[in-house]
């Protein structure tokens, strides 16, 4: 029997487990996660109003319910309270790290740490009920917000800022973030990109959603579109960029203000400083940029201040070094060869990576399928050597001997039940639990009932 630990229960972890049990008839997979709830960024990163994408949990669920796959939540690898990576290697023939890229990139400009300035990743964690998320605080005094970035996460957080209570009520968003957003004073959101409209990374479907929020109008400055040389001949653009440009062109032709809330999509603006007002963020100073003729931009020396009492920085994700593994700080990934972890350029027996920690924060959820398949192919090629090594007879018993009591699958089912009951009490559908104590209490008080 080949025993494999997969660290991380998001898409890359689940696809890795799926490939393992499909391709090897005598493998047992334990999917470990630091959190008591599975599914990773599908649960904690997909916008609550994107129910179709969130339904991917159903297919990931079938993987974790496979008779040769076992979910063990609440198991941290590394850290003072977790299982040491070297101990994990003693318990399993192979360990595959699928831990993702956990933090947002920084802008590296003055004022970035002022109160009211948030990484978009932290904002997403807050409204998605991640138990580590900090409270945002009231938004009553916030009239204008700035979102820095031009990707799908920037679109998501912009949309969440202008969503009203009726649209949020049917989601699984925790009640506290829902109340905060529904009663906020935000009337204007500037979404700013340092480059031009044809270089933005959002997808057309998500872009169009901005124009479908009730009571909200999207504004685009035709003069800023004209600064992009590629905008002059849209037919020459690749199809994805052309569709985005056509949406922006249509918005630029709309009449002036008239909606309750306004979204202003801005281009060729590079943030150089977050401005302070009364001890917190009060605005963003941008430098105007211009195309440099090589696909990038250069500063023009012209500046514009945009008032804002809330700033969300959405400029990408960055990998966090997994304890016990080599790490490349430039790429934010673990060095590897086709998924095999490299130590000093040599494959490390029994250690593998998949997902963002392997390839960087690129691609869509489906990109994890081929990524996981490559890693599993390497692991199974090594299986004859790996299986010859002695490991713990029962990893779960070894974890408990280390003082760790995992949350098994019935514990997760108990959390689901508690969230459904909470939603019913609030007159909503499912409402996610957002507190560590609540999650663990639900798992451990009801899991025996589910197991029986």
SULBEL-V191314 format. One line per field, one symbol per residue. psi: psi as a letter, one per 20 degrees, with the letter a starting at -180 (. if undefined). A space follows every 10 residues. Layout:
psi->???
//
This chain:
psi->popppoopka ghgghggghg hhipilqppp oqqhqipaic ihhjhpqhjm hghhihhghh ghgijqijpp pnrkoporrh iapqhhhhhh hqhqpoolia oiqqqqhkqq jhjqpipqph hhgghgijkp iiqqphrqjh johpqpporl ahgggghggh hiqrghhhhj rjpqhghggg hhjrjpippp opqiarhiiq jrqhghghhh jjppjppppp ohhhhhhohi ihnhiiqqgg hggghhghgg hhiqraqirh qppooqrlpp piqpqqoljr pirppqpprq pjijiarqqi jpqppoppip ppomkrrpqp oppiqqpohg ikrpprokip ppokjppopj prqqbhigir mraaghhigh ghggghgggh highggiiqp rqhohghhgh hjjpnqorgh hghhggghhg hggghjkabp pqpjpggggh gggihihhgh h.
//
